[in-house]
Amino acid sequence: MARLPDVLAPDGLALLEIGADQKDAVVDLARELLPGWSCRVETDLAGLPRVARLERPEVPPLPAPGGEPRSPFRFGR
């Protein structure tokens, strides 16, 4: 989970399979490691917690010199 900020795009979604007894620990860890992200736990067909759904917030465009928005990603040099 700690690597998600390095590998998940803005407005991205990660789905993590969890054990039925890990819901509270996963939510607490997400709150600690991923401030500002959304964390929801989905249940399986038996009604047990099974998938942690982590959503990265969208990054607003950065202002460029002159006030025009620009991409938060840099391509080339």
C-alpha positions in Angstrom: 0.0 0.0 0.0 2.9 2.4 0.7 4.0 2.2 -2.9 0.7 3.2 -4.4 1.5 6.9 -4.6 4.5 6.1 -6.7 2.7 3.8 -9.2 -1.0 4.9 -9.3 -2.0 7.7 -11.6 -4.1 10.6 -10.4 -7.8 9.7 -10.2 -6.6 6.0 -10.2 -8.1 3.0 -8.5 -6.5 0.1 -6.8 -8.4 -3.0 -5.7 -6.7 -5.1 -3.0 -8.0 -8.5 -1.9 -8.0 -8.7 1.9 -8.8 -11.3 4.5 -12.2 -11.2 6.2 -10.6 -10.1 9.5 -8.4 -7.3 8.0 -11.0 -4.6 7.3 -10.3 -2.3 10.2 -6.5 -2.7 9.9 -6.6 -1.9 6.1 -8.8 1.2 6.6 -6.5 2.5 9.4 -3.4 1.9 7.4 -4.9 3.6 4.3 -5.8 6.6 6.5 -2.3 6.8 7.8 -0.3 6.2 4.5 -2.7 7.7 2.0 -4.2 10.9 3.4 -6.8 12.4 1.1 -7.5 9.1 -0.6 -10.8 7.3 -0.5 -10.8 3.8 1.1 -13.9 1.6 0.9 -14.2 -2.1 1.7 -16.5 -4.2 -0.4 -18.0 -7.5 0.8 -18.0 -10.8 -1.0 -21.1 -13.0 -1.8 -21.0 -14.3 1.7 -21.1 -10.8 3.1 -17.6 -10.8 4.4 -15.1 -8.0 3.8 -13.0 -9.0 0.8 -11.8 -6.1 -1.4 -10.3 -2.8 -0.3 -11.1 -0.1 -2.9 -8.5 2.7 -2.8 -9.1 5.7 -4.9 -6.4 8.4 -5.5 -7.8 11.9 -5.8 -7.5 13.8 -9.1 -4.7 16.2 -9.2 -5.7 19.7 -10.3 -3.8 21.1 -13.3 -0.7 23.1 -12.3 -0.6 26.7 -13.4 2.0 27.4 -16.1 3.8 30.7 -16.5 1.3 33.1 -17.9 -1.7 31.5 -16.0 -2.5 28.6 -18.5 -3.1 25.2 -16.8 -0.5 22.6 -17.6 -0.3 18.9 -17.0 1.1 17.6 -13.7 3.2 15.2 -15.7 6.5 16.1 -17.4 7.5 14.6 -20.7 11.0 15.0 -22.0 13.2 17.7 -20.6 
